Amino acid sequence: MKAIQKYFDNVFNSHDSRKDNLISCMKWLTKYVIGKEDPGKVSYEILLDEESETGIKLQLFAVLDDTKHFSMRCKACKEFHNSFFITDKNDCDRCNAKAYRKDIKATLTTIKSAKQEKLRRKVKG
């Protein structure tokens, strides 16, 4: 499962035509995002802006593949169970994923903040 969280959106509306705004959006995207970020960790979406006739809206998302996080959590649970209980049988059907989801949310928030700051520095600098 992949979890995503939006960390940036911008409307490109400085030109009179939608085509020119799309070109501006793509230039900005290639300058600041594509090739600069880890592949697979960032996703983007280009939409038509509903508030203007010629605007193009760009949204950037932080992406986290939770396979690694889930396997680490499962391994820790099994180790804990084997340390404190006599039986070797783990009851994985009773797994409570609330804490797991909370960890994912916290990790995504950290990634989001880091990517926002990194992008802010690139754009300013």
ZIQUI-V653648 format. One record per run of one state. SS is the DSSP state (H for helix, E for strand, L for the rest). FROM is the first residue (numbers start at 1). LEN is the number of residues. Records with the same first field share a line. If there is no record, write none. Layout:
SS->FROM-LEN, FROM-LEN
This chain:
L->1-1, 13-5, 33-9, 49-7, 66-1, 85-7, 95-3, 125-1
E->2-11, 42-7, 56-10
H->18-15, 67-18, 92-3, 98-27
